[in-house]
Amino acid sequence: MPSKLEQLAAMTTIVADTGDIDAVKRLKPVDCTTNPSLLLKAVELPQHAALVEDAIAWGRKQGGNADSRAAAVCDRLAIAFGAELAQVVPGRVSTEVDADLSFDTVATVDKARAIINAYEERGVGREKILIKIASTWEGIRAAEVLQSEKIDCNMTLLFSLAQAQAATEAQAFLISPFVGRILDWHVKAGGGPYTSETDPGVQSVRSIHAAYKSQGRKTIVMGASFRNVGEIEALAGCDRLTISPALLDELAKAEGDLPRKLDASAIATKPAPAATDEKSFRWQMNEDAMATEKLAEGIRAFAKDLNLLRALVGKRLAIAA
């Protein structure tokens, strides 16, 4: 019998959630997603030393103050890793806009355009890249602009149907509803114990998937942020799932039948709800304590890791000088 990973790949597009180039080569996913936290881990791996040194050497030649040079090197590193990953995977690589731009539509659009231009300078076309943007109101509006320019977006840090609905109305290419972080919030709040079927993160993705398919939406649903293989198995049949190397390895070793849990063809169509406006979006988020808290927490965490990466690069630049 095929492994559970092989069975999953027959009904769901497998995406690797890592910046480790060697792990992607070994696992052979269709797509790959990165973020500042994953990039921070990746740059410290010895096998990526040449990529890091190249970016540092470039940074030594740049003008500006120490902070601006460190930020520029971090941008270059993200593109360097992404370009390498784009040569490995047959599909897309997701690269994240700086978390500290999450509430600035214009700056997010400008940064996304710069990322695409940097990839194109390396010979990587925009059809290979997804721009990851936090699912704030401002981020969703930025995605709407970018999608009109044929720059496809991956809406991340998504915890609610309100975020999902606004994202698909903006014609976002893909959303990444988080599973494990939703579970974390409910467990911390005293909920549970949960099974894979009652897991609130799993239930959230299922509800978003059902809403999209019933409305005939084209936006891709890609479950993310998994804590265990049970959550993954409970979402078998989702459009895409982005999974860490450790959990991909666990699925590759797992035996037994893996039934389909999500089936778009079995969902009846229904009219789409009224379009989301800013007032209703913010009110729905206000009424959802989990989504509000996890979105803010996620932005802070990504911003912290981005600053740690910039500090690490700044030290390397200072030593080089």
C-alpha positions as CSV (number, residue, x, y, z in Angstrom):
1,M,0.0,0.0,0.0
2,P,1.3,3.5,-0.7
3,S,2.4,5.6,2.2
4,K,0.0,8.2,3.6
5,L,2.1,10.9,2.0
6,E,1.7,9.3,-1.4
7,Q,-2.0,8.9,-0.8
8,L,-2.3,12.6,0.3
9,A,-0.4,13.7,-2.8
10,A,-2.9,12.0,-5.0
11,M,-5.7,14.3,-3.8
12,T,-3.9,17.4,-2.4
13,T,-1.0,19.5,-3.7
14,I,1.9,19.1,-1.3
15,V,3.9,22.2,-0.3
16,A,7.0,22.2,1.8
17,D,7.0,24.8,4.7
18,T,10.7,25.4,4.9
19,G,13.6,27.5,3.7
20,D,16.0,24.5,3.9
21,I,17.0,23.9,0.2
22,D,18.4,20.5,0.9
23,A,15.2,19.4,2.6
24,V,13.2,20.5,-0.4
25,K,15.4,18.6,-2.8
26,R,15.0,15.5,-0.7
27,L,11.2,15.8,-0.2
28,K,10.3,16.9,-3.8
29,P,7.2,19.0,-3.0
30,V,5.3,20.8,-5.7
31,D,5.6,24.2,-4.0
32,C,7.5,25.8,-1.2
33,T,6.6,28.5,1.4
34,T,9.0,30.6,3.4
35,N,8.7,33.3,6.1
36,P,11.1,35.3,8.2
37,S,11.2,32.7,11.0
38,L,12.1,29.9,8.5
39,L,14.6,32.1,6.8
40,L,16.3,32.9,10.1
41,K,16.7,29.2,10.7
42,A,17.9,28.5,7.2
43,V,20.7,31.1,7.1
44,E,22.3,29.4,10.1
45,L,22.6,26.0,8.4
46,P,26.2,25.3,7.2
47,Q,25.0,24.1,3.8
48,H,23.7,27.6,3.0
49,A,26.9,29.4,4.0
50,A,27.8,30.3,0.4
51,L,24.4,32.0,-0.2
52,V,24.8,34.0,3.0
53,E,28.4,35.0,2.3
54,D,27.5,36.2,-1.2
55,A,24.8,38.5,0.2
56,I,27.2,39.8,2.9
57,A,29.8,40.5,0.3
58,W,27.2,42.4,-1.7
59,G,26.2,44.3,1.4
60,R,29.8,45.5,2.0
61,K,29.7,47.4,-1.2
62,Q,26.4,49.2,-0.5
63,G,26.0,52.7,0.7
64,G,23.7,54.0,3.5
65,N,23.7,53.5,7.2
66,A,24.2,50.2,9.0
67,D,20.5,49.5,9.5
68,S,19.6,50.2,5.8
69,R,22.5,48.0,4.6
70,A,21.4,45.1,6.9
71,A,17.8,45.4,5.7
72,A,18.9,45.4,2.1
73,V,21.1,42.3,2.7
74,C,18.1,40.5,4.3
75,D,16.0,41.3,1.2
76,R,18.7,40.0,-1.0
77,L,18.9,36.8,1.1
78,A,15.2,36.2,0.9
79,I,15.4,36.4,-2.9
80,A,18.6,34.3,-3.1
81,F,16.9,31.5,-1.1
82,G,13.7,31.9,-3.1
83,A,15.5,31.7,-6.4
84,E,17.3,28.6,-5.4
85,L,14.1,27.0,-4.3
86,A,12.4,28.0,-7.5
87,Q,14.9,25.9,-9.4
88,V,14.1,22.9,-7.3
89,V,10.3,22.9,-7.1
90,P,8.1,22.6,-10.3
91,G,5.5,25.0,-8.8
92,R,5.6,28.2,-6.8
93,V,7.8,29.7,-4.1
94,S,6.2,32.0,-1.5
95,T,8.2,35.0,-0.3
96,E,6.9,37.2,2.5
97,V,6.6,41.0,2.6
98,D,8.1,42.5,5.7
99,A,5.7,42.0,8.7
100,D,6.2,45.6,9.8
101,L,4.4,46.7,6.6
102,S,1.3,44.8,7.5
103,F,-0.8,47.9,8.1
104,D,0.5,49.9,5.1
105,T,-1.2,49.1,1.8
106,V,1.0,51.4,-0.4
107,A,4.3,50.2,1.2
108,T,3.2,46.5,0.8
109,V,2.4,47.0,-2.9
110,D,5.8,48.8,-3.4
111,K,7.7,46.0,-1.6
112,A,5.9,43.3,-3.5
113,R,6.8,44.9,-6.8
114,A,10.4,45.2,-5.7
115,I,10.5,41.5,-4.8
116,I,9.1,40.5,-8.2
117,N,11.6,42.8,-9.9
118,A,14.5,41.3,-7.9
119,Y,13.4,37.8,-8.9
120,E,13.1,38.7,-12.6
121,E,16.6,40.1,-12.5
122,R,17.7,36.6,-11.5
123,G,15.7,35.1,-14.3
124,V,12.8,33.9,-12.1
125,G,9.4,34.9,-13.6
126,R,6.5,36.1,-11.6
127,E,4.6,33.0,-12.5
128,K,6.9,31.1,-10.1
129,I,6.4,33.4,-7.2
130,L,3.7,34.0,-4.6
131,I,3.9,37.2,-2.5
132,K,3.0,36.4,1.1
133,I,1.0,39.2,2.8
134,A,-0.5,39.2,6.3
135,S,-4.4,39.1,6.1
136,T,-5.0,42.5,7.6
137,W,-7.5,44.8,5.9
138,E,-4.6,46.8,4.5
139,G,-2.8,43.6,3.3
140,I,-5.9,42.4,1.5
141,R,-6.3,45.7,-0.3
142,A,-2.7,45.5,-1.3
143,A,-3.3,42.0,-2.7
144,E,-6.2,43.4,-4.7
145,V,-3.9,45.9,-6.4
146,L,-1.2,43.3,-7.0
147,Q,-3.5,40.7,-8.4
148,S,-4.6,43.3,-11.0
149,E,-1.0,43.5,-12.1
150,K,-0.7,39.7,-12.4
151,I,1.4,39.4,-9.2
152,D,-0.1,36.5,-7.4
153,C,-0.6,36.6,-3.6
154,N,-0.6,34.2,-0.7
155,M,-2.6,35.6,2.2
156,T,-1.0,34.4,5.4
157,L,-1.8,34.7,9.1
158,L,-5.4,33.9,8.3
159,F,-7.6,32.7,11.2
160,S,-11.2,33.5,10.3
161,L,-13.9,33.2,7.7
162,A,-14.0,37.1,7.6
163,Q,-10.4,37.2,6.5
164,A,-11.0,34.4,4.0
165,Q,-14.1,36.1,2.5
166,A,-12.4,39.5,2.1
167,A,-9.3,37.8,0.5
168,T,-11.3,35.9,-2.1
169,E,-13.4,39.0,-3.0
170,A,-10.0,40.8,-3.6
171,Q,-9.2,37.8,-6.0
172,A,-6.2,36.7,-4.0
173,F,-4.6,33.7,-5.7
174,L,-4.2,31.7,-2.5
175,I,-5.0,31.8,1.2
176,S,-3.1,30.1,4.0
177,P,-5.6,29.5,6.9
178,F,-3.6,28.4,10.0
179,V,-4.5,25.3,11.8
180,G,-2.1,24.7,14.7
181,R,-2.1,28.3,16.0
182,I,-5.9,28.2,16.3
183,L,-5.6,25.0,18.2
184,D,-3.0,26.6,20.5
185,W,-5.3,29.4,21.3
186,H,-8.2,27.2,22.2
187,V,-6.0,24.9,24.3
188,K,-4.6,27.9,26.2
189,A,-8.1,29.1,26.8
190,G,-9.0,25.9,28.5
191,G,-10.6,24.0,25.6
192,G,-10.2,20.3,24.8
193,P,-9.1,17.7,24.8
194,Y,-9.5,17.7,21.0
195,T,-9.4,14.9,18.4
196,S,-8.4,15.5,14.8
197,E,-12.1,15.8,14.0
198,T,-12.9,18.3,16.7
199,D,-9.7,20.3,16.4
200,P,-10.9,23.9,16.0
201,G,-8.1,24.7,13.5
202,V,-9.3,21.8,11.3
203,Q,-12.9,22.9,11.6
204,S,-11.9,26.4,10.6
205,V,-10.2,25.3,7.4
206,R,-13.1,23.0,6.5
207,S,-15.6,25.8,6.9
208,I,-13.5,28.1,4.7
209,H,-13.1,25.4,2.1
210,A,-16.9,24.7,2.1
211,A,-17.7,28.4,1.8
212,Y,-15.3,28.9,-1.1
213,K,-16.4,25.9,-3.1
214,S,-20.1,26.6,-2.5
215,Q,-19.6,30.1,-3.9
216,G,-17.5,28.9,-6.9
217,R,-14.5,30.9,-5.8
218,K,-11.2,30.4,-7.6
219,T,-8.9,31.3,-4.6
220,I,-6.9,28.3,-3.5
221,V,-7.2,27.1,0.1
222,M,-3.9,25.9,1.5
223,G,-4.0,24.7,5.1
224,A,-0.9,25.7,7.1
225,S,0.7,25.7,10.6
226,F,0.2,22.0,11.6
227,R,1.0,20.6,15.0
228,N,0.6,16.9,14.1
229,V,-0.2,14.5,11.2
230,G,-3.7,14.0,12.5
231,E,-4.6,17.6,11.5
232,I,-3.1,17.0,8.1
233,E,-5.0,13.7,7.6
234,A,-8.2,15.5,8.7
235,L,-7.8,17.9,5.8
236,A,-7.0,15.4,3.1
237,G,-8.5,16.7,-0.2
238,C,-7.9,20.4,0.6
239,D,-6.5,22.2,-2.5
240,R,-3.0,22.4,-1.0
241,L,-1.4,21.8,2.4
242,T,2.0,23.4,3.4
243,I,3.8,21.0,5.8
244,S,7.1,21.1,7.7
245,P,9.8,18.6,6.6
246,A,9.4,16.7,9.9
247,L,5.7,16.0,9.4
248,L,6.3,15.2,5.7
249,D,8.8,12.6,6.8
250,E,6.3,11.2,9.4
251,L,3.7,10.9,6.7
252,A,6.1,9.2,4.3
253,K,6.7,6.5,7.0
254,A,3.0,6.1,7.9
255,E,1.0,3.2,6.6
256,G,-2.7,2.6,6.4
257,D,-5.6,4.0,4.4
258,L,-6.0,7.7,4.2
259,P,-9.6,8.7,3.3
260,R,-10.5,11.9,1.6
261,K,-12.0,14.4,4.0
262,L,-12.7,17.4,1.8
263,D,-14.5,17.0,-1.5
264,A,-15.3,20.1,-3.5
265,S,-17.5,18.1,-5.9
266,A,-19.9,17.2,-3.1
267,I,-20.6,20.8,-2.0
268,A,-23.8,22.3,-3.3
269,T,-23.6,25.8,-4.8
270,K,-25.2,28.8,-3.2
271,P,-25.2,32.6,-3.7
272,A,-22.2,34.5,-2.4
273,P,-22.8,36.9,0.6
274,A,-22.8,40.6,0.2
275,A,-19.3,42.0,-0.5
276,T,-17.2,42.7,2.6
277,D,-16.5,46.4,3.4
278,E,-14.0,47.7,5.9
279,K,-16.5,48.4,8.6
280,S,-17.9,44.9,8.5
281,F,-14.5,43.3,8.3
282,R,-13.2,45.1,11.3
283,W,-16.3,44.4,13.3
284,Q,-16.2,40.7,12.5
285,M,-12.5,40.6,13.6
286,N,-13.4,42.6,16.7
287,E,-16.0,39.9,17.6
288,D,-13.5,37.1,17.0
289,A,-11.0,37.2,19.9
290,M,-9.0,34.3,18.6
291,A,-8.5,35.7,15.1
292,T,-7.7,39.2,16.4
293,E,-5.1,37.9,19.0
294,K,-3.4,35.4,16.7
295,L,-3.2,37.8,13.8
296,A,-1.5,40.4,16.0
297,E,0.7,37.8,17.7
298,G,1.8,36.4,14.3
299,I,2.7,39.8,12.9
300,R,4.8,40.5,16.1
301,A,6.5,37.2,15.9
302,F,7.4,37.6,12.2
303,A,8.6,41.1,12.8
304,K,10.7,40.0,15.7
305,D,12.4,37.2,13.7
306,L,13.0,39.7,10.8
307,N,14.7,42.1,13.2
308,L,16.8,39.2,14.6
309,L,17.8,38.3,11.1
310,R,18.7,42.0,10.4
311,A,20.7,42.1,13.6
312,L,22.6,38.9,12.7
313,V,23.4,40.3,9.3
314,G,24.4,43.6,10.8
315,K,26.9,41.9,13.0
316,R,28.4,40.0,10.1
317,L,28.6,43.3,8.1
318,A,30.3,45.0,11.0
319,I,32.9,42.2,11.4
320,A,33.5,42.3,7.7
321,A,34.1,46.0,7.8
